Amino acid sequence: MKAGIIDSPNKFDFWNSSIGETIDFVVAADISELSECDVLLVSEEYCGGAIGTVMENIRASEKLGRIPAAAVTYERSCEDQEILFGLGFDDIILLPACPQLLQRRVFSLAKMASSCSSDRMITLDSLMRMKDGDCGAYYVCTDDFENIYRFVLRILERTKRSAQVLVLTLEDSRNCDALACRSEIGTLSHAVKLCLRRGDMATVCGDNRMLVLLIGADDEGGHLVANRIVSSFYSECDDSDLELTYDIRAVRT
């Protein structure tokens, strides 16, 4: 098995001492330097605010798009982990971790490729046993958002219900890089979860945007929700130079 690792070349010794005993690996500064590999590990510390863009490039890559990918991070907050999953990562590996644990996590990640294949059996009983007790909006990765959106269009057309699409964008008035926005996207994600209902859907899109689908909302209701999210965000955000704006449109079937 071979692991492709997006990290600083200076971290080669770290990875060699951590997984080199049992796993072949290559450390690359960019996905263009990776060829054939069985798993991908992406360092959040190295990628910083660009980690969302890195993940988008991975999923858009013909050779890497279907390879299981894990974010490697020192950040242990639930909000940050939720964001990373929202970016499309299959798993999150928390550091520090002993070499044995890191190796086990990488091997487990490799098994996801087979467990997620199209021949996986879904039974009626397993569907009936499924429960969803989470509150707030349903969080999905960007690719899943598009697929579910297509399905929802059909439901709305059939039931004659309304819906609104909300785009929330964080911008730094200092014209800095995306790192400042990336550091507060967790605050925005938390605000969205607090303000939305269980029937709504949301995803983190890139380093500074969130997409939200408001089921059953009209124009007035959509703006009320958007303004509630903005107020909640500013009450928690520590960076006064960040501006949160939104655009909202009715879903047309």
Number of C-alpha atoms within 10 A of each C-alpha: 12 16 23 24 28 24 22 15 12 9 12 17 10 11 19 17 11 18 20 17 12 13 16 13 20 21 22 17 14 14 19 11 11 18 10 11 18 20 25 27 22 26 19 19 15 16 18 15 20 18 23 24 14 18 22 18 15 20 18 12 14 9 13 22 14 14 21 24 29 25 26 22 19 14 14 12 9 11 15 20 20 18 24 25 19 25 25 25 21 17 20 20 22 16 12 11 12 11 17 12 14 18 18 12 17 24 17 13 22 20 14 16 16 11 11 10 9 7 8 9 8 8 8 7 8 9 9 8 7 8 7 7 7 8 12 18 21 18 20 20 18 20 16 14 21 12 10 13 16 11 11 17 16 12 13 17 12 10 8 10 15 18 23 22 19 21 18 21 19 21 18 18 10 9 10 10 12 18 17 21 25 22 15 21 25 22 21 27 23 21 20 27 20 15 16 22 15 14 13 19 23 26 27 28 23 21 24 24 21 22 21 23 26 24 20 15 20 17 13 9 13 22 18 12 17 23 14 16 24 19 13 18 21 17 11 13 15 11 13 9 14 18 14 19 14 17 12 17 14 16 19 10 14
